[in-house]
Amino acid sequence: MRLLISLFCLGIVLQSCSYERNPIARIIEENAELQSIAADPYHEVQILYTQIDRDSLNQPTLTTYSYNVDDDRYFYPASTVKFPAVLIALEKMKDIGVPSYSRMEIDSAYSRQSEVRVDESAPNNEPSVAHYSKKILVVSDNDAFNRLYEFIGQDPFNQILAEKGYTKTRMSHRLSIFMSADENAHTNPMRFYNGDDLLYEQAMQVGEGNYSAENPIKKGEGYYSGGEVLEGPFDFTSKNYFPLSEQHQMIQAVIFPDAFPENSFDLTPEDRELVLKYMSVLPGKSGISIYEDSTAYWDSYAKFLLYGSKEDVTIPPNIKIYNKIGLAYGFTSDNAYIIDTENNIEFFLTAVIHTNPNKIYNDGVYDYETVAFPFMERLGRAVYEYELERNRTNLPDFSALLQN
């Protein structure tokens, strides 16, 4: 109750309306291509859309509308879990009094752990929490997430999220490498240095909590494992989970931390600038040579809303997208704050869609290119076009945001 009162006093309204008053429902119904996908239960579409209206002092009023959102309907969050990893890791660096760019040495002390001494993409080849955060925010690097997960520790990761109000989110495992539940509960020892001076040392942490779902979560009719397709549903019970409502809440708390004091993260000014800059920077302008010099990372890489998967797109300078995407097991998601500095519009849009035509998981056959990416692009553009026509009493001032 205190949170709701606090939000109301700050001029923030969270609202799930009937169709007559719900613009996201109208936007979808009036677009035949969106409607044909979103109305099909197979696709498990969920959407949250927040309108932003500023007062004469540039303070925001947020009005949120939902479409088919159900936190109890599981979807695999994939790389979206990297966003809280960045925020919690940077907050932890502030808490221990160590600059986020300090050199990091990661050791191996348990089964399937690996050590790190060098990161060739980093300045001076030195791994750091700051550089891992950049790699996550720019191109969604899996190893970078694993290293921040190891720094945070499994129990603290979940406890901190719960304390900040993200009570349904579960973080139980690393990404892209197979580990048992026991191995994922053990996280690497590590040290931080300034030159040769030891600044902080952390022993191996061992998670003792149970971060599986309370009830079994099984999907599909089969799954690929060990070189063959096995019959029976795929088990997601012990997988990570980051429900759409908490993704949407988190990005709002990052963009407007003063409006969400109980849900926000305590970062240094420099680390907040890092987060905002690298959430929105294009790979080719990231200052990270392996991304700037590679054809694998185009302008709209990992910007599903508005641009889908199109590689031949140049994003105009007036469009900035602060976002984090997820893509795995047939689930495509994007959690975004989108602004247009030329037309003075801004909005939050978070969505997920499921595409797995053969109902077999882990086989790589997921209809991303033909269904999921076009849907996300159409959805983002439909909301953007709606925002262009929406009346505003006061135009937003983006100057403080664009300093980052």
C-alpha positions as CSV (number, residue, x, y, z in Angstrom):
1,M,0.0,0.0,0.0
2,R,2.8,2.4,0.8
3,L,4.2,1.8,-2.7
4,L,0.9,2.5,-4.4
5,I,0.4,5.7,-2.4
6,S,3.9,6.8,-3.1
7,L,3.4,6.2,-6.8
8,F,0.1,8.1,-6.8
9,C,1.6,11.0,-5.0
10,L,4.3,11.2,-7.7
11,G,1.7,11.4,-10.4
12,I,2.1,7.8,-11.6
13,V,-1.0,5.8,-12.5
14,L,-0.7,2.1,-13.2
15,Q,-3.8,1.0,-15.1
16,S,-5.2,-2.1,-16.8
17,C,-8.3,-0.9,-18.6
18,S,-11.4,-2.3,-20.4
19,Y,-11.2,-2.4,-24.2
20,E,-13.0,0.9,-24.6
21,R,-10.2,2.7,-22.7
22,N,-7.3,0.5,-23.5
23,P,-5.3,1.8,-26.4
24,I,-3.0,-1.2,-26.8
25,A,-6.1,-3.5,-27.3
26,R,-7.4,-1.0,-29.9
27,I,-4.1,-0.8,-31.7
28,I,-3.9,-4.5,-32.0
29,E,-7.5,-5.0,-33.1
30,E,-7.2,-2.3,-35.7
31,N,-4.1,-3.9,-37.3
32,A,-5.1,-7.2,-39.0
33,E,-1.5,-8.5,-39.0
34,L,-1.0,-7.9,-35.3
35,Q,-4.5,-9.2,-34.5
36,S,-4.0,-12.5,-36.3
37,I,-0.9,-13.3,-34.2
38,A,-1.8,-11.7,-30.8
39,A,-5.2,-13.3,-30.6
40,D,-3.9,-16.8,-31.2
41,P,-3.3,-18.5,-27.8
42,Y,-0.5,-20.6,-29.4
43,H,1.7,-17.4,-29.6
44,E,1.3,-16.6,-25.9
45,V,1.6,-12.9,-26.6
46,Q,1.8,-10.5,-23.6
47,I,2.2,-6.7,-23.9
48,L,2.6,-3.8,-21.6
49,Y,2.5,-0.2,-22.9
50,T,3.1,2.9,-20.8
51,Q,2.1,6.4,-21.9
52,I,4.2,9.2,-20.5
53,D,2.9,12.7,-19.9
54,R,5.0,15.5,-18.5
55,D,3.9,18.4,-16.3
56,S,5.2,22.0,-16.6
57,L,8.3,20.9,-14.5
58,N,9.0,17.9,-16.8
59,Q,7.9,15.4,-14.1
60,P,6.3,12.3,-15.6
61,T,2.8,10.8,-15.2
62,L,2.9,7.2,-16.3
63,T,-0.3,5.3,-17.4
64,T,0.2,1.6,-18.1
65,Y,-2.1,-0.6,-20.2
66,S,-1.8,-4.3,-20.6
67,Y,-2.7,-6.9,-23.2
68,N,-3.1,-10.5,-22.1
69,V,-0.5,-10.1,-19.2
70,D,-0.4,-13.0,-16.7
71,D,2.7,-13.3,-14.5
72,D,1.7,-16.9,-13.7
73,R,2.0,-17.9,-17.4
74,Y,5.6,-18.9,-17.8
75,F,7.8,-17.8,-20.7
76,Y,11.5,-18.3,-20.9
77,P,13.1,-14.9,-20.3
78,A,16.4,-15.7,-22.0
79,S,18.8,-12.7,-22.1
80,T,16.4,-10.3,-20.4
81,V,17.8,-11.6,-17.1
82,K,21.1,-9.9,-18.0
83,F,19.5,-6.5,-17.3
84,P,19.1,-7.0,-13.5
85,A,22.6,-8.6,-13.4
86,V,24.1,-5.4,-14.7
87,L,22.2,-3.3,-12.2
88,I,22.9,-5.5,-9.2
89,A,26.6,-5.9,-10.1
90,L,27.1,-2.2,-10.4
91,E,25.2,-1.5,-7.2
92,K,27.4,-4.1,-5.4
93,M,30.6,-2.4,-6.7
94,K,29.4,0.8,-5.1
95,D,28.5,-1.0,-1.9
96,I,32.0,-2.5,-1.6
97,G,33.7,0.8,-2.5
98,V,35.5,-0.5,-5.6
99,P,35.3,1.3,-9.0
100,S,33.4,-0.7,-11.6
101,Y,36.3,-0.5,-14.0
102,S,38.7,-2.2,-11.6
103,R,40.6,-5.2,-13.0
104,M,38.9,-8.4,-12.2
105,E,40.5,-11.8,-11.8
106,I,38.1,-14.8,-11.7
107,D,39.3,-18.2,-10.3
108,S,38.0,-21.7,-10.7
109,A,37.2,-23.6,-7.5
110,Y,34.4,-26.0,-8.3
111,S,33.2,-28.4,-11.0
112,R,32.9,-26.8,-14.4
113,Q,34.0,-23.4,-13.3
114,S,36.5,-21.5,-15.5
115,E,38.9,-18.8,-14.7
116,V,39.4,-15.4,-16.4
117,R,42.5,-13.3,-16.5
118,V,42.1,-11.5,-19.9
119,D,39.3,-10.0,-22.0
120,E,40.7,-9.1,-25.4
121,S,37.7,-6.8,-26.1
122,A,38.4,-4.7,-23.0
123,P,40.7,-1.7,-22.5
124,N,44.2,-3.0,-21.7
125,N,42.7,-6.5,-22.0
126,E,41.5,-6.2,-18.4
127,P,38.1,-7.8,-17.4
128,S,35.9,-5.6,-15.2
129,V,32.3,-5.3,-14.1
130,A,32.0,-2.1,-16.2
131,H,33.2,-3.8,-19.4
132,Y,31.1,-6.9,-18.8
133,S,28.1,-4.6,-18.4
134,K,28.8,-2.8,-21.6
135,K,29.0,-6.2,-23.5
136,I,25.7,-7.2,-22.1
137,L,23.9,-4.0,-22.9
138,V,25.3,-3.6,-26.4
139,V,25.2,-7.1,-27.9
140,S,23.8,-9.3,-25.0
141,D,27.0,-11.3,-24.4
142,N,26.3,-14.6,-22.6
143,D,29.7,-15.0,-21.0
144,A,29.5,-11.5,-19.6
145,F,26.3,-12.3,-17.9
146,N,27.8,-15.5,-16.4
147,R,30.7,-13.5,-14.9
148,L,28.3,-11.0,-13.3
149,Y,26.1,-13.9,-12.0
150,E,29.3,-15.3,-10.4
151,F,30.2,-12.0,-8.9
152,I,26.7,-11.4,-7.4
153,G,26.1,-15.0,-6.2
154,Q,22.9,-17.0,-6.6
155,D,21.3,-16.2,-3.2
156,P,22.1,-12.5,-3.2
157,F,20.9,-12.2,-6.8
158,N,17.4,-13.5,-5.8
159,Q,17.3,-11.8,-2.4
160,I,18.2,-8.3,-3.7
161,L,15.5,-8.6,-6.4
162,A,12.9,-9.6,-3.9
163,E,13.9,-6.8,-1.5
164,K,13.4,-4.3,-4.4
165,G,9.9,-5.6,-5.1
166,Y,10.7,-8.1,-7.9
167,T,9.3,-10.9,-6.0
168,K,8.3,-13.3,-8.9
169,T,11.7,-13.1,-10.7
170,R,13.9,-16.2,-10.2
171,M,17.6,-16.5,-11.1
172,S,18.9,-20.0,-10.9
173,H,21.5,-20.6,-13.6
174,R,24.1,-19.3,-16.0
175,L,23.5,-19.0,-19.7
176,S,24.7,-21.0,-22.8
177,I,26.6,-23.6,-20.8
178,F,25.2,-26.7,-19.2
179,M,25.6,-27.0,-15.4
180,S,23.8,-29.0,-12.8
181,A,21.7,-27.2,-10.1
182,D,24.5,-27.8,-7.7
183,E,27.1,-26.3,-10.1
184,N,25.0,-23.2,-10.7
185,A,24.7,-22.7,-7.0
186,H,28.5,-22.5,-6.7
187,T,29.9,-19.2,-8.0
188,N,33.6,-18.5,-8.6
189,P,36.0,-16.8,-6.2
190,M,37.5,-13.6,-7.6
191,R,39.6,-10.5,-6.8
192,F,39.6,-6.9,-7.9
193,Y,42.8,-4.8,-8.4
194,N,44.0,-1.3,-9.2
195,G,47.3,-2.1,-10.9
196,D,48.9,-4.6,-8.5
197,D,47.0,-3.3,-5.4
198,L,44.3,-5.7,-4.2
199,L,41.1,-3.9,-3.6
200,Y,38.6,-6.6,-2.8
201,E,38.6,-10.4,-2.6
202,Q,35.6,-12.7,-2.7
203,A,35.5,-16.4,-1.8
204,M,33.4,-18.9,-3.6
205,Q,29.7,-18.4,-2.8
206,V,27.3,-21.3,-2.4
207,G,23.6,-20.7,-3.0
208,E,21.3,-22.5,-0.5
209,G,17.9,-21.3,-1.8
210,N,15.5,-23.2,-4.0
211,Y,14.8,-21.1,-7.1
212,S,12.6,-23.5,-9.0
213,A,9.0,-22.8,-9.7
214,E,6.5,-24.0,-7.0
215,N,4.6,-26.1,-9.5
216,P,6.0,-28.0,-12.5
217,I,6.3,-26.1,-15.8
218,K,6.4,-28.3,-18.8
219,K,5.9,-27.3,-22.4
220,G,5.7,-28.9,-25.9
221,E,5.7,-32.4,-27.1
222,G,9.4,-33.2,-27.3
223,Y,13.0,-31.8,-27.0
224,Y,16.3,-32.3,-28.6
225,S,19.0,-33.7,-26.4
226,G,22.1,-35.8,-26.9
227,G,21.7,-35.8,-30.7
228,E,18.1,-37.0,-30.8
229,V,14.6,-35.8,-30.2
230,L,13.1,-37.2,-27.0
231,E,9.4,-37.5,-26.6
232,G,7.6,-35.7,-23.8
233,P,7.3,-32.0,-22.7
234,F,10.4,-29.9,-22.0
235,D,10.9,-29.1,-18.3
236,F,11.2,-25.3,-17.5
237,T,10.6,-25.8,-13.8
238,S,14.2,-24.9,-12.8
239,K,14.8,-22.3,-15.5
240,N,15.2,-18.6,-14.9
241,Y,12.0,-16.5,-14.8
242,F,11.5,-12.7,-15.3
243,P,7.8,-11.9,-15.7
244,L,6.8,-9.2,-18.1
245,S,5.4,-6.9,-15.4
246,E,8.7,-7.0,-13.5
247,Q,10.7,-6.3,-16.6
248,H,8.5,-3.4,-17.4
249,Q,8.7,-2.1,-13.8
250,M,12.5,-2.4,-13.8
251,I,13.1,-0.3,-16.9
252,Q,10.8,2.4,-15.6
253,A,12.8,2.4,-12.3
254,V,16.0,2.8,-14.3
255,I,14.7,5.7,-16.5
256,F,12.8,7.4,-13.6
257,P,14.6,6.3,-10.4
258,D,13.2,9.1,-8.3
259,A,9.7,8.0,-9.1
260,F,10.3,4.4,-8.1
261,P,12.6,4.6,-5.0
262,E,11.7,1.2,-3.7
263,N,12.3,-0.5,-7.0
264,S,15.4,1.3,-8.2
265,F,19.2,0.6,-8.0
266,D,21.7,2.7,-6.1
267,L,24.4,3.4,-8.7
268,T,27.2,5.9,-8.8
269,P,26.5,8.8,-11.3
270,E,29.2,7.3,-13.5
271,D,27.7,3.9,-13.5
272,R,24.2,5.2,-14.2
273,E,25.6,7.1,-17.2
274,L,27.2,3.8,-18.3
275,V,23.9,2.0,-18.2
276,L,22.0,4.6,-20.1
277,K,24.6,5.1,-22.7
278,Y,25.2,1.4,-23.5
279,M,21.5,0.5,-23.4
280,S,20.9,2.8,-26.3
281,V,24.3,3.0,-28.2
282,L,24.5,1.3,-31.5
283,P,27.2,-1.5,-31.8
284,G,29.1,0.4,-34.5
285,K,29.4,3.4,-32.2
286,S,30.0,1.6,-29.0
287,G,33.8,2.2,-28.7
288,I,34.3,-1.6,-28.5
289,S,36.4,-2.5,-31.5
290,I,35.2,-6.1,-31.9
291,Y,31.7,-4.8,-32.4
292,E,32.5,-1.7,-34.4
293,D,34.7,-3.7,-36.8
294,S,32.3,-6.7,-37.2
295,T,29.6,-7.1,-39.8
296,A,27.8,-9.4,-37.3
297,Y,26.4,-6.3,-35.4
298,W,24.3,-3.9,-37.5
299,D,22.6,-0.7,-36.4
300,S,19.4,-2.3,-35.4
301,Y,21.0,-5.4,-33.8
302,A,18.9,-6.4,-30.7
303,K,16.3,-3.6,-31.3
304,F,13.3,-5.9,-32.1
305,L,10.6,-3.3,-31.4
306,L,10.5,-0.9,-34.3
307,Y,13.2,-2.7,-36.4
308,G,12.7,-6.5,-36.0
309,S,15.7,-8.2,-37.5
310,K,16.3,-6.0,-40.5
311,E,20.1,-5.6,-41.2
312,D,19.8,-2.9,-43.9
313,V,18.4,-0.3,-41.6
314,T,20.0,2.9,-40.4
315,I,18.5,4.2,-37.2
316,P,18.1,8.0,-37.5
317,P,19.7,10.1,-34.8
318,N,16.4,11.3,-33.4
319,I,15.4,7.8,-32.4
320,K,16.9,6.3,-29.3
321,I,15.9,2.9,-27.9
322,Y,16.9,2.0,-24.4
323,N,16.2,-1.7,-24.2
324,K,17.1,-5.3,-23.4
325,I,15.9,-8.3,-25.5
326,G,15.5,-12.0,-25.0
327,L,15.6,-14.8,-27.6
328,A,15.6,-18.5,-26.8
329,Y,13.5,-21.6,-26.9
330,G,11.1,-19.9,-29.3
331,F,10.4,-17.0,-27.0
332,T,11.2,-13.5,-28.3
333,S,10.9,-10.5,-26.0
334,D,11.9,-6.9,-25.8
335,N,11.7,-4.4,-22.9
336,A,12.1,-0.9,-24.2
337,Y,11.9,2.8,-23.5
338,I,11.7,4.6,-26.9
339,I,12.1,8.3,-27.6
340,D,12.0,10.5,-30.7
341,T,13.7,13.8,-30.0
342,E,12.5,15.3,-33.2
343,N,8.8,14.6,-32.7
344,N,8.9,14.8,-28.9
345,I,7.4,11.5,-28.1
346,E,8.4,8.8,-25.5
347,F,6.9,5.6,-24.3
348,F,7.6,2.2,-22.7
349,L,6.8,-1.0,-24.5
350,T,7.4,-4.5,-23.3
351,A,6.3,-7.6,-25.2
352,V,6.9,-11.3,-25.6
353,I,5.8,-13.8,-28.3
354,H,6.2,-17.6,-28.6
355,T,6.9,-19.3,-31.9
356,N,7.6,-23.0,-31.8
357,P,5.7,-24.6,-34.7
358,N,6.8,-28.2,-34.2
359,K,6.4,-28.1,-30.4
360,I,10.0,-29.4,-30.1
361,Y,12.3,-27.5,-27.8
362,N,16.1,-27.0,-28.2
363,D,16.1,-27.9,-31.9
364,G,16.5,-24.4,-33.3
365,V,13.3,-24.4,-35.3
366,Y,11.4,-21.4,-34.0
367,D,9.9,-19.1,-36.7
368,Y,11.8,-16.1,-35.4
369,E,12.4,-14.6,-38.9
370,T,8.9,-15.2,-40.4
371,V,6.7,-14.6,-37.4
372,A,8.3,-13.2,-34.2
373,F,10.5,-10.5,-35.6
374,P,7.9,-9.1,-38.0
375,F,5.4,-9.1,-35.1
376,M,7.7,-7.2,-32.8
377,E,8.5,-4.6,-35.5
378,R,4.8,-4.1,-36.4
379,L,3.9,-3.7,-32.8
380,G,6.6,-1.2,-32.1
381,R,5.7,0.8,-35.2
382,A,2.0,0.7,-34.5
383,V,2.5,2.1,-31.0
384,Y,5.0,4.7,-32.3
385,E,2.4,5.9,-34.9
386,Y,-0.2,6.1,-32.2
387,E,2.1,8.2,-30.1
388,L,2.7,10.5,-33.0
389,E,-1.0,11.4,-32.9
390,R,-1.4,11.5,-29.2
391,N,-2.0,15.0,-27.7
392,R,0.5,16.3,-25.0
393,T,0.0,19.4,-22.9
394,N,3.8,19.6,-22.3
395,L,6.6,18.5,-24.5
396,P,9.2,16.3,-22.8
397,D,12.7,17.7,-22.1
398,F,15.2,15.0,-22.9
399,S,18.3,17.1,-22.2
400,A,19.2,15.4,-18.9
401,L,18.8,11.9,-20.4
402,L,20.8,12.7,-23.5
403,Q,23.8,13.9,-21.6
404,N,24.6,10.3,-20.9
